[in-house]
Each structure stands twice: as structure tokens, then as C-alpha cells.
Amino acid sequence: MATQVPSAARLTQLAQLTSKIFGTVHNPTAARTGNKILRQRLLGPSMVQYNPTPLIHFRDLKALYPDLGLVDMDEKARLDEINRRKRRGKGAPKKGQGKRASNKKK
């Protein structure tokens, strides 16, 4: 029993019907349509959710309630360490006084 080969027009109709049923794009000439990009999930909602809601920092509380006289112990320790290093001569140079500035003067 010989099977009959469908014609090209019949295959095109089948492809159109298939794309209509499954909700895909019928593109018989394989032209570039940008459909691949349009099918992708939108980035907007995931971009908004990427960064969590901002946390309240100590400096925000200090600015809200200046009359309480709050002291940030971490910041105080950092400034103390910077002062200690400067007294020992290990601190950062003043702006414009670093290695590169001393090379230019020569």
C-alpha cells in the first residue's frame, strides 16, 4: 500500500493551522521578526524586586531625632582609628599630596 505525499500547499496550510492552534507565529520565509525577544518574560517586575526595600540606617535615626544625642559607635571607632593612624604617620595623604603628585613636581 503506497502512502500519498502531501503537496507543499497542503503542508503550508497545516503549518498555519498548527501555529493558530498552539499560538505560535507562522513564518514560512524565516524572516527575522524579533518574536524571540517579544516572547521573553518582561524584565521590569523582576528588576524592581531585585533590590530589597531600603533599610533604616543609624544616620537616618540620628537625623530624625537630633535631640536624643545618639552616637554611632562604629563610626566613632572608625574616626578614632583614622586619628590614631594619622598620629603615627600612617594615615592617608591630603588631597593632591600623594605619590603621583610628588612625581609631577620633579
Secondary structure, 3 states (H helix, E strand, C coil): CCCCCCCHHHHHHHHHHHHHHHCCCCCCCCCCCCHHHHHCCCCHHHHHHHCCCCCCCHHHHHHHCHHHCCCCHHHHHHHHHHHHHHHCCCCCCCCCCCHHHHHHCC
